[in-house]
Amino acid sequence: MKNTVLALLATAALTAGHASIAQAQPLQISEATQQSIDLAEGFYQDVLVYRNLNNFGRYIGDTYIQHAPAYGDGPGNMMAAIAKEQIEDPDAKVRSYRTIAEDDYVAIHSVWFSGGAEYVYVDIWRRENGQLVEHWDHSQQSPDEAANTNTLYAGPKADVYSTQDKEQNRERAIAVLNVFSQLDDISAARDYIADDYIQHNPTVADGKPAFIALLEELGGMQLQIETIIAKTIAMGDMVLIHSRQRDGSNPEDLGNGYIDIFRFNDDGKIVEHWDIEEAVPAESANDNDIFGYPE
């Protein structure tokens, strides 16, 4: 009996300790950002994970602008695509790993397990009047082999208690990404990437030296890479960038869409990186720009 009482007292003390920590570390995100997180995560869990299509209209607006080229415009086409997926692949599993939001924009990084393969997605939505009304995404299948031991999706969630300077993080993430378009000066990568850099891109080995070596190799190839940034979302210790890269020497090149996620440490250095790469198709099921965002 004595041991039980002591255990209960210890549990109560631990719970109180957690509560005091939470009070000492208030959320560092706006009410609008939290609303976007709640809405997108609710849609993912309710409709995609638990397959409850009856609640589709609770999350998706009557006007739904679709930028992902695999789907037609409007909520009806999106609902039909989800219903078809549920019928054709009833055993598919969906797991979300991190959410990054800023005011009315919210992104979810997830993995879909289907037919023995892994498909990694980053979905981006715009929220308006309490519903998701506009959507962008890129996806990529996990490879059988990789240059590092990290998956395309595993790792920590964004720290919503972080007091980091998100505008500084945003500027540094953009500077590192823009290095690909100015390979004669890779100082931003040298300055803003931490020595203990964790790499999730399957084509690059782990660590800062491997990434710097890649940039030096690309620089020696005299490539003309054009990087066009479409959107950034910064929250806590993470920055998401949606961009397009193409061969600047070839006007016919459609290029690739990228969604990069950078995690920063408290010294303002990038310590972890995930990305999704998807080729831009010649045709789309809708008439909206894959990289078009409202001004």
Stockholm file with secondary structure:
# STOCKHOLM 1.0

chainA/1-295         MKNTVLALLATAALTAGHASIAQAQPLQISEATQQSIDLAEGFYQDVLVYRNLNNFGRYIGDTYIQHAPAYGDGPGNMMAAIAKEQIEDPDAKVRSYRTIAEDDYVAIHSVWFSGGAEYVYVDIWRRENGQLVEHWDHSQQSPDEAANTNTLYAGPKADVYSTQDKEQNRERAIAVLNVFSQLDDISAARDYIADDYIQHNPTVADGKPAFIALLEELGGMQLQIETIIAKTIAMGDMVLIHSRQRDGSNPEDLGNGYIDIFRFNDDGKIVEHWDIEEAVPAESANDNDIFGYPE
#=GR chainA/1-295 SS CHHHHHHHHHHHHHHHHHHHHHHHSCCCSCHHHHHHHHHHHHHIIIIIISCCGGGHHHHEEEEEEECSTTSCSSHHHHHHHHHHHHHHCTTCEEEEEEEEEETTEEEEEEEEEETTEEEEEEEEEEEETTEEEEEEEEEEECCSSCSSSCCSSCSCCCCTTCCCCHHHHHHHHHHHHHGGGCTTCCHHHHHHEEEEEEECCTTSCSSHHHHHHHHHHHHHTTCCEEEEEEEEEEETTEEEEEEEEEETTCTTCCCEEEEEEEEECTTSCEEEEEEEEEECCSCCSSSSCTTCCCC
#=GC SS_cons         CHHHHHHHHHHHHHHHHHHHHHHHSCCCSCHHHHHHHHHHHHHIIIIIISCCGGGHHHHEEEEEEECSTTSCSSHHHHHHHHHHHHHHCTTCEEEEEEEEEETTEEEEEEEEEETTEEEEEEEEEEEETTEEEEEEEEEEECCSSCSSSCCSSCSCCCCTTCCCCHHHHHHHHHHHHHGGGCTTCCHHHHHHEEEEEEECCTTSCSSHHHHHHHHHHHHHTTCCEEEEEEEEEEETTEEEEEEEEEETTCTTCCCEEEEEEEEECTTSCEEEEEEEEEECCSCCSSSSCTTCCCC
//
